[in-house]
Amino acid sequence: MGTVEMFRPGASVYFVGIKGTGVCALAELMHQAGVSVSGSDTPEVFYTDAILQTLKIPYHENFDAAHIKDGVSVVIHSAAYSAETNPELAEAARRSIPVMKYPDALGCWSAGFDSTGICGVHGKTTTTAMAGVLMRAAGIPAQILAGSAVMNFGEKSTLNLGNKYFIAETCEYRRHFLSFHPKRIILTAVESDHQDCFPDYESIRDAFVDYCRLLPDGGELIYCADDPGANEVAAIIEKEKSKVILVPYGFTASGDYIITSFNVENKESAFTLAGIPGAFKIRIPGRHQALNAAAALALTVILAKKEYGIYDPAVLKSALVDFEGSKRRSEILGEAGGVIFMDDYGHHPSAIKTSLAGIKSFYPSRRLIVSFMPHTYTRTSALLEEFAHAFNDADILFLHKIYASAREKYSGGVTGKTLSERIAANRSAASSGAETLIYTDEPEDAFEPLCKILKPGDLFITVGAGNNWPLGKKLFDHYKSVSSDGENHD
């Protein structure tokens, strides 16, 4: 049986690690397509539990060989699991049931559509989410899969608008995106990252080049002209694959998707594109979000022209201004005691720097207080100097230990304290003498100091891919319980 047939309506697919964002999203799309879906994961509660329960997809909260029943067509698993350590995968292998990693299954799914892969070291989740709301507005019959829950998708990671096109966030880690079957690609940024598998910039650049080499003749590479790495990849592809259509976007681009103006006013960013009349507005902070929107608009216009021959700029403007963002991407948890509480997944210094600058531009009168937990020793060590300059917009910065990854092997000496000392060398104390950099090994140890520091008019944000986000939720809940102040102090 071919892999595409394994996913036919009526087939039985079992997911190991079904609560993972990407895995759950693919399970959701298959369920909606008539595939019999079930799975397993740990007992820990994720936002995906609610999605699975709403869809009535059955799943176990433990791993047991007995869960692999007769009739299972294929087992799909998160890359976090293997047959050596997971009894369900071992049982599937014993029974000779086909087993696929999630990236391979996503690639197989993409082969059944006119597919677009959205990739880049940062920006891909928001760009995918924006593309989804624009596709819906333009009436494009597409399925969209993002790497986080999207508010405009009903806090799910997928949006199902039809069965002709597939638009998915695709990941560079361990070259996972090479399983995808793209007819077009959005490339947001190429920088050194994932040092556990890409030891230098050239190695990660080459991975993106290999991905773009998958484009067919006549396929489009939509790339950020403002990003040096994306430009370099595009130049290589232009030389090698002359029949691939290059579509640049950004402030320094040429053609229809050059951003010709950008300004921030009243917590809205307004920008214009050379090839689309009128101004677009977005209500999430950051100049970089205009870049993400330009990429999503370019893709939408391309598909709308392909599908209908025309597009309506007015409906795209309306959809974009109503875009609410994704979970953990400058997500506003709420306001309590005059303090705005936010959370952001940013873990690469470039993304952190642009996100904080965007937040500062939206809330110029607020003190910006940041909690950051570095993610992986290899990234922190390789990008130590970049991290040291990424928090200049933070008025007060709390730093924590490095959130380790089981997938990396690191024998160096860089720690969270090392990063704290390096950042301290680039910061000066406030004129009042107040301490502006505070290190607590554990994020929860920052709770009491923050309760003394935070005051009406502040904005507090947890940043990182680690587990400091509960600190923000705890503070928000605390301030809600002790204060009835609902005024806006901007």
Rosetta blueprint (number, residue, H / E / L):
1 M L
2 G L
3 T H
4 V H
5 E H
6 M H
7 F L
8 R L
9 P L
10 G L
11 A L
12 S E
13 V E
14 Y E
15 F E
16 V E
17 G L
18 I L
19 K L
20 G L
21 T H
22 G H
23 V H
24 C H
25 A H
26 L H
27 A H
28 E H
29 L H
30 M H
31 H H
32 Q H
33 A L
34 G L
35 V L
36 S E
37 V E
38 S E
39 G E
40 S E
41 D L
42 T L
43 P L
44 E L
45 V L
46 F L
47 Y H
48 T H
49 D H
50 A H
51 I H
52 L H
53 Q H
54 T H
55 L L
56 K L
57 I L
58 P L
59 Y E
60 H E
61 E L
62 N L
63 F L
64 D L
65 A H
66 A H
67 H H
68 I L
69 K L
70 D L
71 G L
72 V L
73 S L
74 V E
75 V E
76 I E
77 H E
78 S L
79 A L
80 A L
81 Y L
82 S L
83 A L
84 E L
85 T L
86 N L
87 P H
88 E H
89 L H
90 A H
91 E H
92 A H
93 A H
94 R H
95 R L
96 S L
97 I L
98 P L
99 V E
100 M E
101 K E
102 Y H
103 P H
104 D H
105 A H
106 L H
107 G H
108 C H
109 W H
110 S H
111 A L
112 G L
113 F L
114 D E
115 S E
116 T E
117 G E
118 I E
119 C E
120 G L
121 V L
122 H L
123 G L
124 K H
125 T H
126 T H
127 T H
128 T H
129 A H
130 M H
131 A H
132 G H
133 V H
134 L H
135 M H
136 R H
137 A H
138 A H
139 G L
140 I L
141 P L
142 A E
143 Q E
144 I E
145 L E
146 A E
147 G E
148 S E
149 A E
150 V E
151 M H
152 N H
153 F H
154 G L
155 E L
156 K E
157 S E
158 T E
159 L E
160 N E
161 L L
162 G L
163 N L
164 K L
165 Y E
166 F E
167 I E
168 A E
169 E E
170 T L
171 C L
172 E L
173 Y H
174 R H
175 R H
176 H H
177 F H
178 L H
179 S H
180 F L
181 H L
182 P L
183 K L
184 R E
185 I E
186 I E
187 L E
188 T L
189 A L
190 V L
191 E L
192 S L
193 D L
194 H L
195 Q L
196 D L
197 C L
198 F L
199 P L
200 D L
201 Y H
202 E H
203 S H
204 I H
205 R H
206 D H
207 A H
208 F H
209 V H
210 D H
211 Y H
212 C H
213 R L
214 L L
215 L L
216 P L
217 D L
218 G L
219 G L
220 E E
221 L E
222 I E
223 Y E
224 C E
225 A L
226 D L
227 D L
228 P H
229 G H
230 A H
231 N H
232 E H
233 V H
234 A H
235 A H
236 I H
237 I H
238 E H
239 K H
240 E H
241 K L
242 S L
243 K L
244 V L
245 I E
246 L E
247 V E
248 P E
249 Y E
250 G E
251 F L
252 T L
253 A L
254 S L
255 G L
256 D L
257 Y L
258 I E
259 I E
260 T E
261 S E
262 F E
263 N E
264 V E
265 E E
266 N L
267 K L
268 E E
269 S E
270 A E
271 F E
272 T E
273 L E
274 A L
275 G L
276 I E
277 P E
278 G E
279 A E
280 F E
281 K E
282 I E
283 R L
284 I L
285 P L
286 G L
287 R H
288 H H
289 Q H
290 A H
291 L H
292 N H
293 A H
294 A H
295 A H
296 A H
297 L H
298 A H
299 L H
300 T H
301 V H
302 I H
303 L H
304 A H
305 K H
306 K H
307 E H
308 Y H
309 G L
310 I L
311 Y L
312 D L
313 P H
314 A H
315 V H
316 L H
317 K H
318 S H
319 A H
320 L H
321 V H
322 D L
323 F L
324 E L
325 G L
326 S E
327 K L
328 R L
329 R L
330 S L
331 E E
332 I E
333 L E
334 G E
335 E E
336 A E
337 G L
338 G L
339 V E
340 I E
341 F E
342 M E
343 D E
344 D E
345 Y L
346 G L
347 H L
348 H L
349 P H
350 S H
351 A H
352 I H
353 K H
354 T H
355 S H
356 L H
357 A H
358 G H
359 I H
360 K H
361 S H
362 F H
363 Y L
364 P L
365 S L
366 R L
367 R E
368 L E
369 I E
370 V E
371 S E
372 F E
373 M L
374 P L
375 H E
376 T L
377 Y H
378 T H
379 R H
380 T H
381 S H
382 A H
383 L L
384 L H
385 E H
386 E H
387 F H
388 A H
389 H L
390 A L
391 F L
392 N L
393 D L
394 A L
395 D L
396 I E
397 L E
398 F E
399 L E
400 H L
401 K L
402 I L
403 Y E
404 A L
405 S L
406 A L
407 R L
408 E L
409 K L
410 Y L
411 S L
412 G L
413 G L
414 V L
415 T L
416 G H
417 K H
418 T H
419 L H
420 S H
421 E H
422 R H
423 I H
424 A H
425 A L
426 N L
427 R L
428 S L
429 A L
430 A L
431 S L
432 S L
433 G L
434 A L
435 E L
436 T L
437 L E
438 I E
439 Y E
440 T L
441 D L
442 E L
443 P H
444 E H
445 D H
446 A H
447 F H
448 E H
449 P H
450 L H
451 C H
452 K H
453 I H
454 L L
455 K L
456 P L
457 G L
458 D E
459 L E
460 F E
461 I E
462 T E
463 V E
464 G L
465 A L
466 G L
467 N L
468 N L
469 W H
470 P H
471 L H
472 G H
473 K H
474 K H
475 L H
476 F H
477 D H
478 H H
479 Y H
480 K H
481 S H
482 V H
483 S L
484 S L
485 D L
486 G L
487 E L
488 N L
489 H L
490 D L
